[in-house]
Amino acid sequence: MFTAMTTPRSDGDLAKIFNTLDQILAFKRSRFPFMKDKLDHDLCLLIGKAQIEGRRANLTYITTAELGTFSTVARHLRRLESLGVLRKQRLADDKRNVCYRLAPDVLHGYREYLDIWQGALLS
């Protein structure tokens, strides 16, 4: 939840945050050009979070997150897979079911993104 800061900030502080946000946005645009809209972003976050937590991001898991209609989510998954952003793999214990994972270079991009945010917060 966002809470307003009670301490007045100077224009210099605001300039610093705007510059930092501008750098972060530039990084995001250059490193994640495949993210065309909010659904692409949400799918990558949902799948990446499940991947890091050791959970399976299968189609049921993704569609129950209610990110959009089934057909819209499926279309975005196909597009992200065709671009190499997502990898689809059959599950060893159920060959009928597939699980989505972020490609290693995309996961690495999120690690770089984390480094930028941490640097911005510490400066």
C-alpha positions as MATLAB code, in Angstrom:
seq = 'MFTAMTTPRSDGDLAKIFNTLDQILAFKRSRFPFMKDKLDHDLCLLIGKAQIEGRRANLTYITTAELGTFSTVARHLRRLESLGVLRKQRLADDKRNVCYRLAPDVLHGYREYLDIWQGALLS';
ca = [
       0.000    0.000    0.000;
       1.268    3.441   -0.896;
       1.473    5.981    1.890;
       2.300    9.616    1.384;
       5.564   10.850    2.847;
       5.166   13.498    5.488;
       8.665   14.940    5.082;
       8.798   17.654    2.420;
      11.185   16.833   -0.400;
      13.260   19.251   -2.406;
      13.186   19.659   -6.160;
      16.639   18.040   -6.177;
      15.187   14.884   -4.621;
      12.415   14.865   -7.203;
      14.911   15.357  -10.016;
      16.918   12.419   -8.698;
      13.906   10.093   -8.611;
      12.764   11.164  -12.084;
      16.266   10.547  -13.464;
      16.401    7.140  -11.786;
      12.967    6.170  -13.112;
      13.992    7.337  -16.573;
      17.081    5.090  -16.442;
      15.008    2.145  -15.253;
      12.448    2.672  -18.012;
      15.209    2.904  -20.631;
      16.698   -0.360  -19.352;
      13.290   -2.041  -19.399;
      12.630   -0.942  -22.964;
      16.026   -2.106  -24.197;
      16.167   -5.412  -22.269;
      12.489   -6.418  -22.536;
      11.328   -5.156  -25.964;
       8.890   -8.074  -26.221;
       6.696   -6.603  -23.487;
       4.109   -4.865  -25.602;
       1.426   -4.464  -22.952;
       0.462   -5.115  -19.337;
      -0.536   -8.730  -20.019;
       2.942   -9.590  -21.347;
       4.443   -8.048  -18.219;
       1.981   -9.835  -15.926;
       2.570  -13.213  -17.597;
       6.346  -12.906  -17.266;
       6.004  -11.930  -13.607;
       3.594  -14.769  -12.822;
       5.648  -17.411  -14.642;
       8.981  -16.112  -13.330;
       7.712  -16.005   -9.739;
       6.431  -19.584   -9.992;
       9.723  -20.671  -11.549;
      11.833  -19.136   -8.782;
       9.551  -20.569   -6.098;
       9.791  -24.053   -7.651;
       6.131  -24.201   -8.653;
       4.747  -25.294  -12.007;
       3.266  -22.593  -14.197;
       0.939  -24.752  -16.254;
      -2.011  -23.437  -18.222;
      -4.437  -24.003  -15.337;
      -2.196  -22.074  -12.950;
      -1.871  -19.207  -15.428;
      -5.541  -18.963  -16.382;
      -6.737  -19.087  -12.757;
      -4.685  -15.944  -12.112;
      -7.424  -14.128  -14.068;
      -5.101  -11.987  -16.158;
      -7.491  -12.002  -19.112;
      -9.739  -14.244  -21.126;
      -8.462  -17.707  -21.940;
      -8.072  -16.929  -25.642;
      -6.203  -13.669  -24.993;
      -3.847  -15.285  -22.471;
      -3.243  -18.245  -24.817;
      -2.465  -15.880  -27.717;
       0.056  -13.952  -25.607;
       1.664  -17.171  -24.376;
       2.074  -18.365  -27.979;
       3.591  -15.033  -29.019;
       6.013  -14.961  -26.078;
       6.980  -18.576  -26.765;
       7.568  -17.869  -30.474;
       9.837  -14.952  -29.506;
      11.882  -17.209  -27.219;
      10.798  -15.411  -24.059;
       9.048  -18.477  -22.665;
       9.973  -22.122  -22.836;
       7.281  -24.763  -22.785;
       8.151  -28.201  -21.466;
       6.172  -31.390  -21.033;
       5.953  -32.598  -17.463;
       7.732  -35.871  -16.748;
       4.888  -37.205  -14.601;
       2.097  -36.192  -17.030;
       3.052  -35.913  -20.696;
      -0.325  -34.310  -21.511;
       0.439  -31.276  -19.366;
       2.965  -28.539  -20.099;
       4.685  -26.039  -17.879;
       5.931  -22.582  -18.887;
       9.269  -21.156  -17.779;
      11.151  -17.959  -18.560;
      14.070  -18.421  -20.936;
      17.461  -18.184  -19.188;
      18.386  -14.879  -20.869;
      15.064  -13.328  -19.786;
      15.629  -14.522  -16.221;
      19.114  -12.989  -16.407;
      17.506   -9.723  -17.558;
      15.360   -9.716  -14.425;
      18.497  -10.199  -12.326;
      20.029   -7.146  -14.033;
      16.775   -5.268  -13.435;
      17.018   -6.128   -9.732;
      20.590   -4.802   -9.643;
      19.449   -1.492  -11.131;
      16.624   -1.133   -8.601;
      18.906   -2.029   -5.692;
      21.488    0.490   -6.890;
      18.798    3.154   -7.202;
      17.473    2.466   -3.712;
      20.905    2.545   -2.133;
      22.092    5.743   -3.801;
];
